[in-house]
Amino acid sequence: MRTRQAYRFALDLTPRQERAVLAHAGAARVAHNWALARVKAVMDQRAAERTYGIEGAGLTPTQGWSLPALRRTWNQAKSDVAPWWAECSKEAFNTGLDALARGLKNWSDSRTGRRAGRRVGFPRFKSRRRSTPSVRFTTGAIRVEPDRKHVVLPRLGRLKLHESARKLARRVEAGTARIVSATVRRDGGRWFVAFCVDVARAERGPAQPQATVGVDVGVTNLAVLSTGEMVPNPRHLEGAARRMRRLARRASRRVGPDRRTGQRPSKRWERARARLGRAHARVAHLRRDGLHKLTTRLAREYATIVVEDLNVAGMLRNRRLARRIADAGFAELRRQLAYKTAWNGGRLVVADRWYPSSKTCSACGAVKTKLALSERTYICTVCGLTLDRDVNAARNLAALAAEVDTAGSGPVAGGGADRKTRQGGPVAVKRQPGIASASKTGTVPPQGGTSNHMLTKAS
């Protein structure tokens, strides 16, 4: 099984190396901004010419949006735009142009309906202070040194790693991995290098080949399994909120930048902002580490995992719960399960968004008309079942896997619960496996093949 996988390592850069990386990131930003200004100028010129009655061949020639077209235009003008271009690797300029080409394509696809989801805006210019320094290398000398504590990148030379790269080095030496690209990026005040690797993974199966588990995510408990296990929500952001408020107040008392007057920030302000950035990065790292440990354990143990298709974007509009929902990372948990189940020989089943897992009795199948969020214990008025609300929902999700198996690859009779709950008392209905597509899990397309699940679609 071949797939694309990322290996990310922290770097320990010297001041000279950090300046060199920042120079490459600045070169990428310059190329991006220049090409974006060029595209906008051509678009505005053609729009103005149409108002004059000019059509067809009389219009200003269009500027191609693809990466090769932008690269050709940049190569013709780089001597005038950036006379210092020879000091940086060509990959730095390619990084900025590639980001612009993808941004323009996403904007165009979103306008024409070829891209699903929220509307994508037109690309914006990158600021030197607000944008994240990043540069990507796809050609040249990209390798891990034999001591596994250093990496070599084009023009940047030999960079020291903060940790050992033995996991990646072993795969490369065994011939089961090939480095495709390397991206150097600053995150929370630290520099990281991420290798995009083409990996040949060995076929493996879960520890329990016949086991199925339903996973109900929430705010009180991050995940509740149909087995009755409850994974508590660590609430990293809430735990660090007091320190982050104190750091934010400290930064507000310093002299910051002012674009209107041209005032530059003080060194004390920059140090205070760096401390605040590191605090935010620590929360993000703790959250990512916890989600990886949980999803890896589930994917290695269970053959089938059933989760809900939650409208996370809609849930974040609830101002009372938005912070805790964002801190839990529902979307990231589902995204990780999508590719880890494939790696471990399992499958991920995504229940339909309108399936009433919380309102349905896991014993008799009766569906309640309404169930308030404050009711944490599910009490069935038909069979008398008394069970924790989240455990009941997880059991209903686990029951969907058996119905998907019996349905085969064709459409399933019935579409689950009504989208609008009927007015009246509880109605006993059969649970139906309304299934959403697992391809909409947020997996980045270049990662390739990490979420290839053929799931049953409810009619």
C-alpha positions as CSV (number, residue, x, y, z in Angstrom):
1,M,0.0,0.0,0.0
2,R,1.6,3.3,-1.2
3,T,0.6,6.6,0.3
4,R,1.8,10.1,1.0
5,Q,2.9,10.7,4.6
6,A,4.4,13.7,6.3
7,Y,7.3,13.6,8.8
8,R,7.7,16.7,10.9
9,F,10.8,17.6,12.9
10,A,11.8,20.6,15.0
11,L,15.0,22.5,13.9
12,D,17.7,24.1,16.0
13,L,18.9,26.9,13.6
14,T,21.8,29.2,14.2
15,P,21.2,33.0,13.8
16,R,22.9,32.9,10.4
17,Q,20.8,29.9,9.2
18,E,17.6,31.6,10.5
19,R,18.4,34.7,8.5
20,A,18.9,32.6,5.4
21,V,15.6,30.8,5.9
22,L,13.8,34.1,6.4
23,A,15.4,35.4,3.2
24,H,14.0,32.5,1.3
25,A,10.5,33.0,2.9
26,G,10.7,36.6,1.9
27,A,11.6,35.7,-1.6
28,A,8.5,33.5,-1.8
29,R,6.4,36.4,-0.5
30,V,7.8,38.8,-3.0
31,A,7.1,36.5,-6.0
32,H,3.6,35.8,-4.7
33,N,2.7,39.5,-4.3
34,W,4.2,40.5,-7.6
35,A,2.4,37.8,-9.5
36,L,-0.9,38.6,-7.7
37,A,-0.5,42.3,-8.6
38,R,0.1,41.3,-12.2
39,V,-3.0,39.1,-12.4
40,K,-5.1,41.9,-10.8
41,A,-3.8,44.5,-13.1
42,V,-4.6,42.4,-16.2
43,M,-8.1,41.6,-14.9
44,D,-8.9,45.3,-14.1
45,Q,-7.5,46.4,-17.5
46,R,-9.7,43.9,-19.4
47,A,-12.7,44.9,-17.3
48,A,-12.1,48.6,-18.1
49,E,-11.6,47.9,-21.8
50,R,-15.0,46.1,-22.0
51,T,-16.7,49.2,-20.7
52,Y,-15.2,51.1,-23.7
53,G,-16.8,48.6,-26.0
54,I,-13.6,46.7,-26.8
55,E,-14.2,43.0,-27.3
56,G,-12.4,39.8,-28.5
57,A,-8.9,40.1,-29.8
58,G,-8.7,43.8,-29.0
59,L,-8.6,43.1,-25.2
60,T,-5.3,43.0,-23.3
61,P,-3.9,39.4,-23.4
62,T,-4.9,37.4,-20.4
63,Q,-2.4,36.3,-17.8
64,G,-2.4,32.6,-17.2
65,W,-3.1,31.4,-13.7
66,S,-1.4,28.0,-13.8
67,L,2.0,27.5,-12.1
68,P,3.9,27.1,-15.4
69,A,2.4,30.3,-16.8
70,L,3.1,32.3,-13.7
71,R,6.7,30.9,-13.6
72,R,7.3,32.0,-17.2
73,T,6.1,35.5,-16.5
74,W,8.2,35.7,-13.4
75,N,11.3,34.5,-15.1
76,Q,10.9,37.3,-17.7
77,A,10.6,40.0,-15.1
78,K,12.7,38.8,-12.1
79,S,15.8,40.7,-13.1
80,D,13.9,44.0,-12.8
81,V,11.6,43.1,-9.9
82,A,14.2,41.3,-7.8
83,P,17.8,41.9,-8.9
84,W,18.9,39.8,-5.9
85,W,17.1,36.7,-7.2
86,A,20.3,34.7,-7.6
87,E,20.9,34.9,-3.8
88,C,18.0,32.6,-3.1
89,S,17.0,29.1,-4.4
90,K,14.6,29.0,-7.3
91,E,12.4,26.9,-5.1
92,A,11.7,30.0,-2.9
93,F,10.1,31.8,-5.8
94,N,8.3,28.7,-6.9
95,T,6.8,28.4,-3.4
96,G,5.1,31.8,-3.7
97,L,3.9,31.2,-7.3
98,D,2.5,27.8,-6.4
99,A,0.5,29.2,-3.5
100,L,-0.9,31.9,-5.8
101,A,-1.8,29.3,-8.5
102,R,-3.6,27.1,-6.0
103,G,-5.4,30.1,-4.5
104,L,-6.6,31.4,-7.9
105,K,-7.8,27.9,-8.9
106,N,-9.7,27.4,-5.6
107,W,-11.3,30.9,-6.1
108,S,-12.3,30.1,-9.6
109,D,-13.7,26.6,-8.8
110,S,-15.6,28.0,-5.9
111,R,-17.3,30.6,-8.1
112,T,-18.2,28.1,-10.8
113,G,-19.5,25.5,-8.4
114,R,-16.7,23.0,-9.0
115,R,-15.5,23.3,-5.4
116,A,-17.9,22.3,-2.6
117,G,-18.0,24.0,0.8
118,R,-17.7,27.6,1.9
119,R,-17.0,30.2,-0.7
120,V,-13.4,30.9,-1.3
121,G,-12.3,34.5,-1.6
122,F,-9.9,36.1,-4.0
123,P,-6.2,35.7,-3.0
124,R,-4.8,38.5,-0.9
125,F,-1.3,40.0,-0.6
126,K,1.0,38.5,2.0
127,S,2.2,40.8,4.7
128,R,5.7,40.5,6.0
129,R,4.6,40.7,9.7
130,R,1.3,38.7,9.6
131,S,2.1,35.9,7.1
132,T,3.8,32.7,8.3
133,P,7.3,32.3,7.0
134,S,7.5,29.2,4.9
135,V,9.4,27.8,2.0
136,R,9.1,24.5,0.1
137,F,11.8,22.5,-1.7
138,T,11.0,19.9,-4.3
139,T,14.3,19.5,-6.2
140,G,17.9,19.5,-5.3
141,A,19.8,17.9,-2.4
142,I,17.1,16.9,0.1
143,R,18.3,14.1,2.5
144,V,18.7,13.1,6.1
145,E,22.4,12.8,7.2
146,P,23.7,9.4,8.4
147,D,23.8,10.6,12.0
148,R,20.0,11.2,11.8
149,K,20.4,14.5,13.6
150,H,21.0,16.7,10.6
151,V,19.2,17.3,7.3
152,V,20.5,18.9,4.1
153,L,18.4,21.3,2.0
154,P,19.2,23.2,-1.2
155,R,21.0,26.5,-0.6
156,L,20.4,26.3,3.1
157,G,22.9,23.5,3.7
158,R,23.2,21.3,6.7
159,L,20.6,22.0,9.4
160,K,20.5,20.5,12.9
161,L,17.4,18.7,14.1
162,H,16.1,19.1,17.6
163,E,15.2,15.4,17.6
164,S,16.3,12.2,15.9
165,A,15.0,11.5,12.4
166,R,15.5,7.7,12.8
167,K,12.0,6.8,11.8
168,L,12.3,8.5,8.4
169,A,15.9,7.4,7.9
170,R,15.1,3.8,8.5
171,R,12.4,3.8,5.8
172,V,14.6,5.7,3.3
173,E,17.6,3.3,3.9
174,A,15.3,0.3,3.5
175,G,13.9,1.6,0.2
176,T,10.3,1.8,1.4
177,A,10.2,5.6,1.4
178,R,11.1,8.3,-1.0
179,I,11.3,12.0,0.0
180,V,9.2,14.1,-2.4
181,S,9.5,17.6,-0.8
182,A,10.6,19.4,2.3
183,T,8.9,22.5,3.8
184,V,10.6,24.7,6.3
185,R,8.1,26.7,8.4
186,R,8.0,28.8,11.6
187,D,5.3,27.8,14.0
188,G,5.0,29.4,17.5
189,G,8.5,30.8,17.4
190,R,10.1,27.6,16.4
191,W,11.3,26.3,13.1
192,F,10.1,23.0,11.7
193,V,10.9,20.9,8.6
194,A,8.2,18.7,7.2
195,F,9.1,16.0,4.7
196,C,6.4,14.9,2.3
197,V,7.3,11.2,1.7
198,D,6.0,8.6,-0.7
199,V,5.8,5.5,1.6
200,A,5.2,1.9,0.9
201,R,3.3,0.7,4.0
202,A,3.0,-2.9,4.9
203,E,-0.5,-4.5,4.8
204,R,-1.7,-4.8,8.4
205,G,-5.0,-5.6,10.1
206,P,-6.6,-4.3,13.3
207,A,-6.2,-6.2,16.6
208,Q,-9.9,-7.1,16.6
209,P,-10.8,-7.9,13.0
210,Q,-14.5,-8.3,13.7
211,A,-14.9,-5.6,16.2
212,T,-17.1,-2.5,15.6
213,V,-17.1,0.7,17.7
214,G,-19.3,3.7,17.6
215,V,-17.6,7.0,18.6
216,D,-19.8,9.9,19.8
217,V,-17.8,13.1,20.2
218,G,-18.7,15.9,22.6
219,V,-17.6,18.7,24.8
220,T,-17.8,17.1,28.3
221,N,-16.1,13.9,27.0
222,L,-14.0,14.2,23.9
223,A,-15.2,10.7,22.8
224,V,-17.6,8.2,24.2
225,L,-17.3,4.7,22.8
226,S,-20.1,2.2,22.4
227,T,-18.1,-0.1,24.7
228,G,-18.9,2.3,27.5
229,E,-15.4,3.9,27.6
230,M,-15.3,7.6,28.1
231,V,-12.3,9.7,26.9
232,P,-12.3,12.9,28.9
233,N,-11.9,16.2,27.2
234,P,-8.5,17.6,28.3
235,R,-9.6,21.2,27.5
236,H,-6.1,22.5,26.8
237,L,-7.2,26.0,25.8
238,E,-9.3,26.4,29.0
239,G,-6.3,25.3,31.1
240,A,-4.0,27.9,29.5
241,A,-6.5,30.7,29.3
242,R,-5.3,32.5,32.4
243,R,-1.7,32.6,31.3
244,M,-2.7,33.6,27.8
245,R,-4.8,36.5,29.1
246,R,-1.9,37.7,31.2
247,L,0.5,37.6,28.2
248,A,-2.1,39.4,26.0
249,R,-2.4,42.2,28.5
250,R,1.3,42.5,28.8
251,A,1.6,42.8,25.0
252,S,-1.1,45.5,24.9
253,R,0.9,47.7,27.3
254,R,3.9,47.7,24.9
255,V,4.3,50.0,21.9
256,G,3.0,48.0,18.9
257,P,3.1,48.8,15.2
258,D,0.8,51.4,13.7
259,R,0.3,51.3,10.0
260,R,-1.4,54.8,9.9
261,T,1.6,56.6,11.4
262,G,4.3,54.2,10.3
263,Q,5.3,53.5,13.8
264,R,7.5,50.4,14.2
265,P,6.9,48.1,17.1
266,S,9.3,48.1,20.1
267,K,11.5,45.2,21.0
268,R,9.6,44.6,24.2
269,W,6.3,44.3,22.2
270,E,7.9,41.8,19.8
271,R,9.1,39.7,22.8
272,A,5.7,39.9,24.4
273,R,4.0,38.8,21.2
274,A,6.5,35.9,20.8
275,R,5.7,34.7,24.3
276,L,2.0,34.8,23.5
277,G,2.6,32.9,20.2
278,R,4.5,30.2,22.0
279,A,1.6,29.8,24.5
280,H,-0.9,29.4,21.6
281,A,1.5,26.9,19.9
282,R,1.8,24.9,23.1
283,V,-2.0,24.5,23.3
284,A,-2.2,23.4,19.6
285,H,0.6,20.9,20.1
286,L,-1.0,19.3,23.2
287,R,-4.3,19.1,21.3
288,R,-2.7,17.5,18.3
289,D,-0.8,15.0,20.4
290,G,-3.9,13.9,22.3
291,L,-5.9,13.4,19.1
292,H,-3.1,11.4,17.5
293,K,-2.9,9.1,20.4
294,L,-6.6,8.5,20.6
295,T,-7.1,8.0,16.8
296,T,-4.1,5.7,16.5
297,R,-5.4,3.5,19.3
298,L,-8.9,3.2,17.8
299,A,-7.6,2.6,14.3
300,R,-5.2,-0.2,15.4
301,E,-7.8,-1.9,17.6
302,Y,-11.1,-1.9,15.8
303,A,-12.0,-3.0,12.3
304,T,-14.9,-0.7,11.8
305,I,-15.3,2.8,13.3
306,V,-18.6,4.7,13.0
307,V,-18.7,8.5,13.6
308,E,-21.2,11.2,13.0
309,D,-21.1,13.7,10.1
310,L,-21.1,16.8,12.3
311,N,-21.7,20.3,11.0
312,V,-18.8,21.8,12.9
313,A,-18.9,25.1,11.1
314,G,-22.5,25.5,12.1
315,M,-21.8,24.5,15.7
316,L,-19.1,27.1,15.9
317,R,-21.8,29.8,15.4
318,N,-23.0,29.0,18.9
319,R,-21.2,31.7,20.9
320,R,-21.7,29.9,24.2
321,L,-20.0,26.7,23.0
322,A,-17.8,27.8,20.1
323,R,-14.6,28.0,22.2
324,R,-15.0,24.6,23.7
325,I,-16.0,23.0,20.4
326,A,-12.9,24.5,18.7
327,D,-10.7,23.3,21.5
328,A,-12.0,19.8,21.2
329,G,-11.0,19.5,17.5
330,F,-14.0,17.4,16.2
331,A,-13.0,17.8,12.5
332,E,-9.4,16.9,13.1
333,L,-10.4,13.8,15.0
334,R,-12.5,12.6,12.0
335,R,-9.8,13.6,9.5
336,Q,-7.2,11.5,11.3
337,L,-9.5,8.5,11.6
338,A,-10.1,8.7,7.9
339,Y,-6.6,7.9,6.9
340,K,-5.5,5.9,9.9
341,T,-8.3,3.3,9.4
342,A,-7.0,2.8,5.8
343,W,-3.4,2.4,7.0
344,N,-4.5,-0.3,9.5
345,G,-6.8,-2.2,7.2
346,G,-10.0,-1.0,8.8
347,R,-12.8,1.2,7.5
348,L,-14.5,4.4,8.6
349,V,-18.3,4.7,8.4
350,V,-19.8,8.2,8.6
351,A,-23.4,8.4,9.8
352,D,-25.7,10.8,8.0
353,R,-25.8,14.3,9.5
354,W,-29.6,13.9,10.1
355,Y,-29.4,10.5,11.8
356,P,-30.9,11.0,15.4
357,S,-28.3,9.0,17.3
358,S,-29.0,10.8,20.6
359,K,-32.8,10.7,20.3
360,T,-33.0,7.0,19.3
361,C,-33.3,4.2,21.9
362,S,-30.4,1.8,21.5
363,A,-32.6,-1.1,22.8
364,C,-36.0,-0.8,21.1
365,G,-35.3,1.8,18.4
366,A,-38.0,4.3,19.6
367,V,-37.2,7.9,18.6
368,K,-38.0,10.8,21.0
369,T,-39.6,13.9,19.6
370,K,-37.3,16.2,21.5
371,L,-34.3,15.8,23.7
372,A,-32.8,18.8,25.4
373,L,-29.1,19.3,25.6
374,S,-29.3,19.5,29.4
375,E,-30.7,15.9,29.6
376,R,-27.5,13.9,30.1
377,T,-29.4,10.6,30.9
378,Y,-31.5,8.9,28.2
379,I,-34.7,7.5,29.6
380,C,-36.8,5.5,27.0
381,T,-40.6,5.9,27.6
382,V,-41.3,2.8,25.6
383,C,-39.0,0.1,27.0
384,G,-37.7,1.9,30.1
385,L,-34.0,1.9,29.1
386,T,-32.0,4.3,31.3
387,L,-28.5,5.0,30.0
388,D,-26.0,7.8,29.7
389,R,-27.0,9.9,26.7
390,D,-23.6,9.7,25.0
391,V,-23.2,6.0,25.5
392,N,-26.7,5.5,24.0
393,A,-25.7,7.6,20.9
394,A,-22.4,5.6,20.5
395,R,-24.3,2.3,20.6
396,N,-26.7,3.6,17.9
397,L,-23.7,4.5,15.7
398,A,-22.2,1.1,16.2
399,A,-25.4,-0.5,15.1
400,L,-25.2,1.3,11.8
401,A,-22.2,-0.7,10.7
402,A,-24.2,-4.0,10.6
403,E,-26.9,-2.4,8.5
404,V,-24.4,-1.1,6.1
405,D,-22.9,-4.6,5.7
406,T,-26.3,-6.1,4.9
407,A,-27.2,-3.3,2.5
408,G,-24.2,-4.1,0.2
409,S,-23.1,-1.5,-2.3
410,G,-26.5,-0.5,-3.6
411,P,-28.9,2.0,-2.1
412,V,-30.4,1.2,1.2
413,A,-34.2,1.1,1.6
414,G,-35.2,4.0,3.8
415,G,-33.3,7.1,4.6
416,G,-33.1,7.1,8.4
417,A,-34.9,9.6,10.5
418,D,-36.9,12.5,9.2
419,R,-35.0,15.7,8.9
420,K,-37.6,17.4,10.9
421,T,-38.8,15.6,14.0
422,R,-42.5,14.7,13.8
423,Q,-44.8,16.5,16.1
424,G,-46.2,14.0,18.6
425,G,-45.0,11.3,20.9
426,P,-42.1,8.8,20.4
427,V,-42.3,6.9,17.2
428,A,-40.7,3.5,16.9
429,V,-38.8,3.3,13.6
430,K,-36.1,1.1,12.3
431,R,-32.6,2.5,12.5
432,Q,-31.3,3.2,9.0
433,P,-27.7,3.6,8.0
434,G,-27.8,7.1,6.5
435,I,-24.2,7.5,5.4
436,A,-22.2,10.5,4.4
437,S,-19.2,10.5,2.1
438,A,-15.9,9.9,3.9
439,S,-14.1,11.9,1.2
440,K,-15.2,15.2,2.9
441,T,-12.9,14.7,5.9
442,G,-10.6,17.6,5.2
443,T,-7.7,15.4,4.0
444,V,-5.4,17.4,1.8
445,P,-5.6,16.1,-1.8
446,P,-1.8,15.8,-2.3
447,Q,-1.6,13.3,0.5
448,G,-3.3,11.0,-1.9
449,G,-5.4,7.9,-1.2
450,T,-5.7,8.4,2.6
451,S,-9.4,8.4,2.6
452,N,-10.5,6.0,-0.1
453,H,-13.6,4.4,1.5
454,M,-16.4,3.0,-0.5
455,L,-19.4,3.7,1.7
456,T,-23.1,2.9,1.2
457,K,-25.2,6.0,0.3
458,A,-28.7,6.1,1.7
459,S,-31.4,6.7,-0.9
